[in-house]
Amino acid sequence: MELLQGFRNEAAPLPSATVVLLRDGPDGLEVFLLQRHAQSEVLGGAYVFPGGKVDVDDADWQDRIDVPAAKLRARLGEPELDERQAAALYVCAMREVFEETGLLLAPIDGARARAAWQALRGGRGFGELLRPWDLRLAVDLLQPWSRWVTPVASSVSRKRFDTRFFVAIVPAGQQPSHDDHEATSSLWLAPRAALRQYWEGGIELAPPQIMSLAHLARHADVAGVLAAARAAPPPCIRPEPFDQDGERLLCYPGDPLHSMRQQLLPGPTRLRWRNKRFEPDGGLPMLLGD
């Protein structure tokens, strides 16, 4: 438990990692989304990016990654983290992607990765499966994109998370899927299409996914996203909730009500709970950048 104690005290959010898988489709950039099981404790029925909280064992893979931990720490732009914690966040992202989608970010063919995923679903653990193989995890495929910290008074969950969002492309020869357990369906969608489906009631999205898709909707292709990710440290987003005129507001940096005046994300600076969903003042065009 030493690693996790280094991350938090009892009042702090759980250290977590999420991966936005990217590809170039016929009409441009697409992202991979999983629909969480309706009975899931967190965001049941919503469409999310694969991810989850850091496990103690995630720190045990530092000798099996393809980038020194010091460089990973620098890429995250969080001087308060030590190298062990930084590496664990990257490994957590890779483990969660493998557990939830069958995608293994490592030099391995798709058939072998799929067989390992089936064994994982049969009850074997990530470390148990992969330690005997002479593999180095390709953490260099992950680029930090943003960091989201759940507010103390969360609007969508009783749990709090400190989640590092990464972007990554799918390795050649592999395809992500869903496990029919934690997630019941999956799909590739352009960010703009996902936001339109949300607006039309076709899919459910939580605020971090809404705002992340609005951010990604400003990019035409994978190359543009990766270039933007490499160009600047990932912004840290700490939403601040308010109740106004009987409605819940989630305000983001740059909003007049937020304690940080500098806007860190493109798109709206607030979401308002109305019509049984979160939506920006100005409607769908604010999300799409139209």
C-alpha angles and dihedrals in degrees: 000000000000094000096053092044086058090057102048154002123223093277096048125096120258115266107244144163134216130188125211104205112210138197138163110248130188091279100035137271119020132182131205118241131187124204109224118227111270090239095052114130092227121047095341111198094008126121112245143165114258114268148106146179127309117267124212091243093058089084092059094074099069092111091052101055127097099227126057113255091237091063092048090053090051092050092054090054093218109128091181091068120083121224093260092055093046093051091047090057091055092046090047089055092051094044093049092049090051094046095047103035109017090240113137116197096212138093096280135119120253096247093055092046091050092050090051090050091053089052090049090053087051090064106272117129130242094249094042090054101044107032094078090054121084092236134143114204110237099229088157086077089068120083120189109243108171144332124232124195117192112233118244090248097049118196098203109028142028089223126076124218137189098207128186111206116211130187122216141164122235112258116244113270096024133094127190121233138166129264100228087231113068090014125036101191142007138196146174115239137168108248091242091050091050091052091048091050089050091050091049093049097251096121137016121234133182120226097262090053092046093052093041092052090049088053092049092045087071090067126077100202147003093268091058093051094048092047091052091047092053094044099066142015113269112268117243110228118200108177116212116208124214135175113227128172091343094309130107115238126198109201126195133199110297095033116122090240096047121096091229112069097192114090110230102180132046117243130035122000094210142034122206126206105234135130087026093295142072113264136164126245102260095038130235096340089065090058094045096044092237 
